[in-house]
Amino acid sequence: MLLSEAIRIRINYFMNKKGFSSCWDLYKSSGLPRSTINALLSSERNALPRLSTLLHICEGLDTNFVEFFNDSIFLDVEDFSEDNLRKLKG
């Protein structure tokens, strides 16, 4: 599984846990631009969030990095983000 996909799954998990029904709820609680949230939750992109962005998301979801990453989903992830693919291509 790609790291971006694992992060997307965990964001959706915490959104459901908090009772958020849309990206709009996360946008309001995190203070991040809607375009940033939409890009992260889009399954068409493999973009990874910056740590500061993920911190705002965690704060908006009433969680922290330890709780966010404390899941077996992160044990076997691969990092084929857009930046790494560009580096591999040369």
LOTI-441020 format. One record per residue: z, x, y of N, C-alpha, C in turn. Coordinates in steps of 0.05 Angstrom, whole numbers, padded with zeros to 5 digits, always signed. Layout:
REM LOTI-441020
ZXYZXYZXY/...
END
This chain:
REM LOTI-441020
+00000+00017-00023+00000+00000+00000+00000+00018+00025/-00014+00009+00045-00015+00024+00070+00011+00020+00086/+00019+00040+00100+00043+00038+00116+00041+00016+00137/+00018+00013+00149+00014-00009+00169+00018-00036+00156/+00009-00039+00131+00012-00065+00117+00042-00070+00111/+00056-00049+00102+00085-00052+00096+00100-00060+00122/+00093-00048+00144+00106-00054+00169+00100-00083+00177/+00075-00091+00174+00067-00119+00180+00083-00139+00163/+00086-00133+00137+00101-00150+00119+00130-00153+00128/+00142-00130+00135+00170-00131+00144+00173-00146+00171/+00155-00142+00189+00156-00157+00214+00155-00187+00208/+00136-00195+00191+00134-00223+00183+00159-00233+00169/+00171-00217+00152+00196-00224+00139+00218-00230+00159/+00222-00212+00179+00243-00216+00199+00236-00239+00218/+00210-00243+00223+00202-00266+00240+00210-00292+00225/+00204-00294+00200+00212-00318+00184+00242-00321+00183/+00256-00299+00179+00285-00299+00177+00297-00310+00203/+00285-00302+00226+00295-00311+00252+00286-00338+00259/+00267-00349+00244+00257-00376+00250+00233-00376+00270/+00221-00353+00274+00198-00352+00292+00174-00364+00277/+00159-00381+00291+00136-00394+00279+00110-00382+00289/+00111-00364+00309+00086-00352+00319+00091-00325+00332/+00070-00312+00338+00071-00286+00352+00083-00290+00380/+00079-00314+00391+00089-00321+00417+00120-00317+00418/+00134-00325+00397+00163-00322+00396+00171-00293+00397/+00156-00276+00382+00162-00248+00382+00156-00235+00409/+00134-00244+00420+00126-00234+00447+00149-00240+00467/+00160-00264+00467+00181-00271+00486+00206-00256+00481/+00213-00252+00455+00239-00239+00449+00238-00208+00452/+00214-00196+00448+00212-00167+00448+00204-00156+00475/+00191-00172+00492+00181-00163+00517+00156-00146+00516/+00144-00144+00492+00119-00129+00488+00095-00146+00496/+00074-00134+00504+00049-00149+00509+00039-00164+00484/+00029-00188+00489+00018-00203+00466-00004-00188+00451/-00020-00173+00466-00041-00158+00453-00030-00137+00434/-00008-00125+00441+00004-00105+00423+00014-00119+00397/+00027-00141+00400+00037-00155+00376+00014-00166+00359/-00006-00177+00372-00029-00186+00357-00043-00164+00342/-00045-00141+00355-00058-00118+00342-00042-00108+00317/-00016-00108+00320+00001-00099+00297+00001-00119+00274/-00001-00144+00280+00000-00165+00259-00027-00172+00248/-00048-00160+00260-00075-00166+00250-00080-00150+00225/-00090-00164+00204-00095-00151+00179-00121-00135+00180/-00136-00138+00202-00162-00124+00204-00158-00095+00214/-00135-00088+00224-00130-00062+00235-00108-00048+00219/-00110-00022+00218-00089-00006+00205-00074+00011+00225/-00071+00000+00249-00056+00014+00270-00027+00015+00264/-00015+00038+00270+00014+00041+00267+00027+00039+00294/+00050+00026+00296+00063+00024+00322+00077+00050+00329/+00080+00055+00355+00097+00077+00363+00126+00069+00357/+00143+00089+00355+00171+00083+00349+00183+00066+00371/+00176+00071+00396+00187+00055+00418+00178+00026+00416/+00154+00022+00407+00144-00006+00403+00159-00019+00380/+00162-00005+00358+00177-00016+00335+00206-00021+00343/+00218-00004+00360+00245-00009+00369+00247-00036+00384/+00228-00041+00402+00228-00066+00417+00224-00090+00398/+00207-00087+00378+00203-00108+00358+00229-00113+00343/+00242-00091+00334+00268-00095+00319+00288-00108+00337/+00290-00100+00362+00309-00113+00380+00303-00142+00384/+00277-00149+00386+00269-00177+00389+00275-00193+00364/+00277-00180+00341+00282-00193+00316+00311-00191+00308/+00328-00181+00325+00357-00177+00320+00362-00160+00295/+00347-00138+00293+00352-00120+00271+00350-00092+00282/+00352-00072+00265+00350-00044+00273+00332-00029+00253/+00327-00003+00259+00310+00013+00241+00320+00014+00213/+00346+00018+00210+00358+00021+00183+00353-00004+00166/+00358-00027+00178+00354-00052+00163+00324-00057+00159/+00308-00051+00179+00279-00056+00178+00267-00040+00155/+00274-00014+00153+00261+00003+00132+00276+00004+00106/+00299-00011+00104+00314-00012+00079+00302-00032+00060/+00280-00025+00049+00266-00042+00030+00249-00025+00012/+00247-00033-00013+00232-00017-00032+00202-00017-00026/+00193-00034-00009+00164-00035-00001+00155-00008+00011/+00174+00007+00022+00167+00032+00035+00168+00056+00016/+00174+00052-00009+00176+00075-00028+00149+00087-00035/+00129+00071-00037+00103+00081-00045+00080+00075-00025/+00086+00080+00000+00065+00074+00020+00048+00098+00025/+00024+00093+00034+00005+00114+00042-00002+00110+00071/-00007+00132+00084-00013+00131+00113-00042+00136+00118/-00058+00115+00117-00086+00116+00123-00091+00101+00149/-00075+00108+00169-00078+00095+00195-00105+00104+00208/-00113+00090+00229-00138+00097+00242-00139+00126+00252/-00116+00136+00262-00115+00163+00272-00119+00183+00249/-00106+00178+00227-00109+00197+00204-00137+00196+00192/-00150+00172+00192-00177+00170+00182-00196+00186+00199/-00192+00185+00225-00209+00201+00244-00206+00230+00238/-00182+00240+00233-00177+00268+00227-00190+00276+00201/-00189+00259+00181-00202+00265+00156-00232+00267+00158/-00244+00250+00175-00272+00250+00179-00282+00275+00194/-00264+00288+00207-00271+00313+00220-00270+00312+00248/
END
